[in-house]
Amino acid sequence: METSVLADIRIEQLSEEAFRTSEIEGELLNRNSVKLSIRKNIQKQKIDWNLKENNIAAVVVDTQNSVEEPLSESLLFRWYKILMKNRQNLLNTEGFRTHQEPLRLEI
């Protein structure tokens, strides 16, 4: 069992990872909500799937919990499905991109 100090350090580290990962993608999240979501995920508490902070928190915690699993399409799709949960603006959340338009990095 993790001590309170170690648990807090782990939550802080995972929160920073989730926050920075989202920032790279142009998603600006509430830092405190991310931290609370990660704490709830680690403690297996019920979370509100309507908050995007909960989605990235669930993915970050799942990546830590599945570190021994080999990277596979099913694992990537699991993370993507969690990340995109309740995102109604997306057409396809079940597989790889199917259109030919290239990805664009907007700076």
N, C-alpha and C positions, 0 to 999 in steps of 0.2 A: 504494500500500500504506500502510495506517495505521501510524503509529509506535506503539510500545508504550504510551506515555502517552496518546495519542489513543484507542487501542483500550480502555484501561482506563477512560477518561472515558466513552466510549460505552457500555461494559458497565455502568458505575455508573448512568448516566442511564436506560438501558433497564430495569435491575433495579428502580430506584425506581418507574418507570412501571408495571411489572408488579406489583410489591408493592402499590402504592397502588390500582391498578385492582381487584385481587383483594380488598383490604381493604374497598373500597366495597361489593362484592358479599357481604361477610360471610365470605370465605375468608381464613383466617389461614395464611399460608405461611411457610416457613422462608426467611429473607432470604438466607442463604448458599447454600441450594439453588437459589434463583431466580437468583442471580448466576452460579453454576456452570453452570446450565442455559443461560443466555443466552450465556455464553462458548462452550459446546459447540455451540450453534446457529450462532453466528457463524462458528466454525471448522469447521462442518459435520462435527462428530464424532458418533459414535453416542450416542444418549440412551436412557434407560429410560422408556418411555411409561407405566409404572405410577405414576410420580410426577407429581402434579398441578402441581408447580412447573415441570416440563418443558413441560407444555401451554401455560401462560401465557407462558413464555419463547419457545416456538416462534411463538405468535401475535404477540407484541411484535416479534420479529425479522422475521417475515413482513410486518408492517405497514410497517416501515422499508424493507424490500426492494421493496415493491410501491407505494411512494408515488406513482409516476407512473401507476399503473393507475387508471382511473376507478372510483369506488365503484359497485358493482353487487350484485345479489342473489347472484350466484355468488361474488363476493369475500367477502361477509358470511358466506355458508354455508361457505366454505372455512375462514375463521377459527373459526367456531362448531364445525365438525367437528374441527379441531385441538384446540380448547379442551376439547371434551367427549370426546376420545379415551379409551377404556377406562373411561368413567363408566357403569357398569351400571345405576345407579339412575334413568336418564332413559329416558322412553318414546320421545320423538321427537327425533332429532338431525339430521334430514334436511330440515327446512323450518320455516316459520313456525308459531307456536302455532295450534292448531285449536280449543281449547276456549274457551268464553265467559267463564269466570271471570276477573275482572280481576287484573292484577298487583298485589301488595301490597308496600309498603315497610314492613319491620318495623324499628322503632327501639328 
